[in-house]
Amino acid sequence: MRTSADYPPSCYGMSFTVGEHSARHLRRIVRTYLCAWELEELCEAAELALTELLANVVRHVPGRGCSVLFVWRPGALRVEVTDRAPGVPFVKQPTSDGGPEDELAEGGRGLLLVEAVTDRWGVTPQAEGGKTVWFECVAKERAPDSACG
C-alpha cells in the first residue's frame, strides 16, 4: 500500500513565456505527475485540454506569458492557466444556420474541446487583471483490486 510519502507533491506550478515546444514539455510533465498520482486514465484528456489552453495563450496573450498550475486531489486533477490579458474566453457556438463557415473555420473550437474532454472548466477573473482558465478531470472509481501497484 502506498502512503502519501510515496507520491510527488500535490501540486506543480511554473510561470513562463509559451514557446515553440512548451505544450509538448507541459504534456510530458502533466503525464508524469498523473502517472505518479495513479491517475493515468486522465492523461489524454488532460493533455488535450492543456494544449488547447496554451494555444489560446499563444493566440490571444500579448507576449505569451502565463503560469500553469497542476493540482492533485484524491481521484482528480485540476489544471489552471493564468495570464494577464484582458478579456474572458468563451465557447464559440455554431451559427444559427450551421453554415459552411463553421465547418471550414480553422480556429475557435478549443474551448469546445476542453468542454468535451473534461468534467468541469471555467474562467476566474483575477483582481490584478487577467484571468485563470481552469479545468478538472475526475477519475472513475476503481475497484480495490484493480488499483495500480
KEKE-3310 file (N, C-alpha, C; in steps of 0.2 Angstrom, whole numbers, plus 5000, padded with zeros to 4 digits):
npx = (5004:5003:5009:5006:5019:5024:5020:5022:5023:5008:5005:5010:5018:5022:5029:5030:5035:5026:5033:5039:5040:5033:5020:5022:5032:5025:5014:5021:5026:5013:5008:5018:5016:5003:5004:5012:5003:4994:4984:4983:4973:4968:4976:4976:4964:4968:4980:4976:4967:4975:4984:4975:4972:4985:4987:4977:4984:4995:4988:4981:4987:4997:5014:5014:5015:5012:5006:5006:4997:4996:4985:4984:4970:4962:4959:4957:4962:4966:4969:4976:4978:4985:4984:4989:4981:4968:4950:4938:4938:4927:4915:4914:4900:4891:4885:4868:4863:4871:4880:4893:4904:4906:4910:4922:4930:4946:4949:4944:4938:4943:4939:4928:4933:4939:4928:4922:4931:4934:4928:4924:4925:4931:4932:4941:4941:4955:4960:4970:4970:4968:4966:4961:4960:4953:4952:4945:4948:4941:4944:4937:4929:4939:4938:4944:4953:4959:4968:4983:4999)
npy = (4994:5011:5026:5043:5049:5042:5048:5061:5079:5088:5098:5106:5120:5133:5148:5156:5160:5156:5145:5138:5124:5122:5117:5103:5100:5103:5094:5082:5084:5085:5072:5064:5068:5063:5050:5046:5050:5040:5042:5038:5036:5049:5055:5058:5066:5077:5081:5085:5095:5104:5108:5115:5126:5132:5135:5145:5155:5158:5163:5174:5181:5195:5194:5182:5177:5167:5157:5141:5129:5113:5103:5091:5081:5069:5057:5065:5079:5096:5109:5124:5139:5154:5171:5188:5195:5205:5202:5188:5172:5162:5149:5146:5146:5137:5145:5150:5145:5134:5135:5134:5141:5138:5124:5125:5133:5138:5139:5143:5133:5127:5129:5122:5109:5107:5108:5096:5086:5086:5086:5097:5115:5132:5150:5161:5178:5188:5199:5208:5210:5201:5183:5167:5152:5137:5119:5103:5086:5071:5055:5039:5029:5015:4998:4990:4980:4983:4993:5002:4995)
npz = (5000:4996:5003:5008:5007:4997:4985:4973:4976:4980:4971:4956:4949:4937:4930:4914:4897:4883:4872:4856:4859:4871:4874:4871:4881:4893:4892:4894:4907:4914:4911:4918:4931:4933:4931:4942:4952:4951:4941:4928:4918:4915:4907:4893:4891:4899:4894:4881:4884:4891:4881:4872:4880:4881:4868:4866:4874:4866:4855:4860:4870:4873:4871:4876:4890:4904:4918:4924:4933:4941:4950:4962:4968:4978:4967:4956:4945:4944:4933:4930:4920:4920:4915:4910:4901:4896:4895:4893:4889:4878:4874:4857:4848:4836:4821:4818:4807:4804:4794:4781:4785:4798:4798:4790:4797:4804:4817:4834:4841:4852:4866:4865:4864:4876:4884:4880:4884:4897:4915:4921:4918:4918:4920:4930:4934:4938:4952:4950:4937:4921:4919:4925:4917:4919:4922:4926:4928:4932:4939:4936:4948:4955:4957:4972:4970:4958:4958:4954:4956)
capx = (5000:5007:5007:5007:5026:5026:5018:5025:5019:5001:5004:5016:5017:5028:5027:5035:5033:5025:5037:5038:5040:5031:5015:5025:5035:5020:5011:5025:5025:5007:5008:5022:5013:4997:5006:5014:4997:4990:4978:4984:4967:4966:4982:4974:4960:4972:4985:4972:4964:4981:4986:4971:4973:4991:4986:4974:4989:4999:4984:4977:4990:5002:5020:5013:5017:5007:5008:5002:4997:4993:4984:4981:4965:4961:4955:4956:4967:4964:4974:4975:4982:4983:4988:4987:4977:4960:4945:4937:4937:4920:4914:4911:4894:4889:4880:4861:4861:4876:4883:4900:4909:4908:4913:4928:4934:4952:4950:4938:4935:4947:4936:4923:4936:4940:4922:4920:4935:4935:4922:4922:4930:4928:4936:4940:4945:4960:4959:4975:4970:4969:4961:4963:4956:4954:4948:4946:4947:4940:4945:4932:4931:4941:4938:4950:4958:4961:4972:4989:5003)
capy = (5000:5017:5031:5050:5050:5039:5052:5068:5085:5088:5102:5108:5126:5137:5154:5155:5163:5150:5145:5133:5117:5122:5112:5096:5099:5103:5087:5077:5085:5083:5064:5061:5068:5059:5043:5046:5050:5034:5044:5038:5037:5056:5058:5060:5072:5082:5083:5089:5102:5109:5110:5120:5132:5135:5138:5152:5160:5160:5167:5180:5185:5198:5192:5174:5175:5164:5152:5135:5125:5106:5102:5084:5080:5062:5055:5071:5084:5102:5112:5131:5143:5161:5176:5195:5198:5206:5198:5182:5167:5159:5144:5148:5142:5137:5149:5148:5141:5129:5136:5131:5145:5134:5118:5126:5138:5134:5140:5144:5127:5125:5128:5116:5103:5107:5106:5089:5080:5087:5086:5104:5120:5138:5156:5166:5184:5190:5205:5212:5210:5195:5178:5160:5147:5130:5113:5097:5079:5066:5048:5034:5025:5009:4993:4990:4975:4985:4998:5001:4993)
capz = (5000:4995:5008:5005:5006:4990:4980:4972:4979:4977:4965:4952:4945:4934:4926:4908:4891:4879:4866:4851:4862:4878:4875:4872:4888:4898:4891:4897:4914:4917:4911:4923:4938:4933:4932:4949:4956:4949:4938:4921:4914:4914:4903:4886:4892:4902:4889:4875:4886:4892:4874:4870:4884:4879:4861:4867:4876:4860:4850:4862:4876:4871:4875:4878:4896:4908:4923:4924:4940:4941:4957:4963:4973:4978:4961:4951:4943:4942:4929:4929:4916:4922:4911:4912:4896:4897:4891:4895:4883:4878:4869:4851:4847:4829:4818:4818:4801:4803:4788:4780:4788:4804:4796:4787:4801:4806:4824:4838:4844:4858:4872:4864:4865:4883:4887:4878:4887:4904:4919:4923:4916:4919:4920:4936:4933:4943:4954:4947:4929:4918:4921:4926:4914:4923:4920:4931:4926:4938:4938:4938:4954:4954:4962:4976:4967:4951:4959:4952:4962)
cpx = (5004:5004:5008:5014:5028:5024:5022:5021:5013:5000:5011:5014:5023:5025:5032:5031:5032:5029:5035:5036:5036:5025:5017:5028:5030:5016:5015:5025:5019:5006:5012:5019:5006:4998:5008:5008:4992:4983:4979:4978:4965:4971:4979:4969:4964:4977:4981:4970:4969:4983:4982:4971:4979:4991:4982:4979:4993:4995:4982:4981:4996:5009:5020:5015:5011:5010:5003:5003:4993:4992:4981:4976:4964:4956:4954:4962:4963:4970:4972:4980:4980:4988:4985:4983:4970:4956:4944:4935:4930:4920:4911:4906:4893:4884:4873:4859:4866:4879:4890:4905:4911:4912:4920:4933:4940:4953:4944:4935:4938:4944:4930:4926:4937:4934:4920:4924:4936:4928:4920:4927:4927:4934:4935:4944:4949:4959:4964:4975:4971:4964:4965:4958:4958:4950:4950:4944:4946:4940:4938:4934:4933:4939:4944:4956:4961:4966:4979:4994:5010)
cpy = (5006:5022:5038:5052:5047:5043:5059:5073:5085:5094:5104:5115:5129:5143:5154:5159:5157:5150:5139:5126:5117:5117:5105:5095:5098:5096:5082:5078:5083:5075:5061:5062:5064:5052:5042:5046:5045:5036:5044:5039:5044:5059:5061:5066:5078:5085:5088:5095:5107:5112:5116:5126:5136:5138:5145:5157:5162:5164:5173:5184:5188:5196:5185:5172:5172:5160:5147:5131:5119:5105:5095:5084:5073:5060:5060:5075:5090:5106:5120:5135:5150:5165:5183:5198:5199:5202:5191:5177:5164:5154:5147:5144:5143:5142:5146:5143:5135:5129:5134:5135:5141:5128:5119:5131:5134:5135:5141:5139:5124:5124:5123:5109:5102:5105:5099:5084:5081:5087:5092:5109:5127:5144:5160:5172:5185:5197:5210:5212:5203:5190:5171:5156:5140:5125:5107:5091:5074:5059:5044:5030:5018:5004:4992:4985:4977:4991:4997:4999:4995)
cpz = (5000:5001:5004:5003:4999:4984:4979:4976:4976:4972:4962:4948:4942:4930:4920:4902:4886:4873:4861:4854:4869:4879:4876:4879:4893:4898:4895:4904:4917:4917:4917:4930:4938:4934:4939:4954:4955:4946:4930:4916:4912:4909:4897:4887:4894:4897:4883:4878:4888:4886:4871:4873:4882:4872:4862:4870:4870:4856:4853:4868:4873:4875:4877:4885:4900:4914:4923:4931:4939:4949:4958:4969:4973:4972:4956:4950:4941:4938:4928:4925:4917:4917:4913:4907:4898:4893:4894:4889:4884:4873:4863:4849:4839:4827:4818:4812:4800:4797:4787:4783:4795:4803:4794:4792:4804:4814:4828:4841:4850:4864:4871:4866:4873:4886:4886:4882:4894:4908:4920:4920:4918:4919:4926:4934:4939:4945:4951:4940:4927:4921:4922:4922:4917:4920:4925:4927:4932:4936:4939:4944:4952:4959:4966:4973:4961:4952:4956:4957:4961)
residu = (MET:ARG:THR:SER:ALA:ASP:TYR:PRO:PRO:SER:CYS:TYR:GLY:MET:SER:PHE:THR:VAL:GLY:GLU:HIS:SER:ALA:ARG:HIS:LEU:ARG:ARG:ILE:VAL:ARG:THR:TYR:LEU:CYS:ALA:TRP:GLU:LEU:GLU:GLU:LEU:CYS:GLU:ALA:ALA:GLU:LEU:ALA:LEU:THR:GLU:LEU:LEU:ALA:ASN:VAL:VAL:ARG:HIS:VAL:PRO:GLY:ARG:GLY:CYS:SER:VAL:LEU:PHE:VAL:TRP:ARG:PRO:GLY:ALA:LEU:ARG:VAL:GLU:VAL:THR:ASP:ARG:ALA:PRO:GLY:VAL:PRO:PHE:VAL:LYS:GLN:PRO:THR:SER:ASP:GLY:GLY:PRO:GLU:ASP:GLU:LEU:ALA:GLU:GLY:GLY:ARG:GLY:LEU:LEU:LEU:VAL:GLU:ALA:VAL:THR:ASP:ARG:TRP:GLY:VAL:THR:PRO:GLN:ALA:GLU:GLY:GLY:LYS:THR:VAL:TRP:PHE:GLU:CYS:VAL:ALA:LYS:GLU:ARG:ALA:PRO:ASP:SER:ALA:CYS:GLY)
# end
